Amino acid sequence: MKVVEEDSCLIILAQCWLNLLNPKAPVNCHEQMIKGLNELSDKFGYTVKTYNILGIILMIQGETEKASAIFENALAEMNVYGL
């Protein structure tokens, strides 16, 4: 899929989920996923799903305080509390 179009929204999200589910994924792939999600979010804006993936990546890296802040930001920005 990456050969056809590397910057596709669907490809970036699919690659992130596959890397998150792969226990043998290299450690540096997390930084690449964060970079890809930030680029995607710059183009289309943040969504609950992109916030969720970013938070999960940070939790895997052991940065629970940053992950918690991202989850809280997602809940506040997406008006989840108001639903």
SULNOR-V425186 format. One record per residue. N is the residue number from 0. RES is the residue in one letter. PSI is psi in whole degrees, 0 to 359 (NA if undefined). OMEGA is omega as a letter, one per 30 degrees, with the letter a starting at -180 (none if undefined). Layout:
n: {N:N}
res: {RES:RES}
psi: {PSI:PSI}
omega: {OMEGA:OMEGA}
//
This chain:
n: {0:1:2:3:4:5:6:7:8:9:10:11:12:13:14:15:16:17:18:19:20:21:22:23:24:25:26:27:28:29:30:31:32:33:34:35:36:37:38:39:40:41:42:43:44:45:46:47:48:49:50:51:52:53:54:55:56:57:58:59:60:61:62:63:64:65:66:67:68:69:70:71:72:73:74:75:76:77:78:79:80:81:82}
res: {M:K:V:V:E:E:D:S:C:L:I:I:L:A:Q:C:W:L:N:L:L:N:P:K:A:P:V:N:C:H:E:Q:M:I:K:G:L:N:E:L:S:D:K:F:G:Y:T:V:K:T:Y:N:I:L:G:I:I:L:M:I:Q:G:E:T:E:K:A:S:A:I:F:E:N:A:L:A:E:M:N:V:Y:G:L}
psi: {323:334:323:308:110:331:13:140:314:321:318:314:318:318:320:312:321:319:324:326:351:111:344:11:139:154:323:349:335:319:322:323:317:317:314:318:322:320:318:317:329:324:314:354:160:146:172:322:319:322:317:314:317:317:319:317:316:323:320:323:354:9:69:328:317:320:316:319:321:318:317:319:319:316:320:314:323:6:40:327:334:352:NA}
omega: {a:l:a:l:a:a:a:l:a:a:l:l:l:l:l:a:l:l:l:a:a:a:a:a:l:a:a:l:l:l:l:l:l:l:l:l:l:l:l:a:l:a:a:a:a:l:l:a:l:l:a:a:l:l:l:l:l:l:l:l:l:a:a:l:l:l:l:l:l:l:l:l:l:l:a:a:a:l:l:l:a:a:none}
//
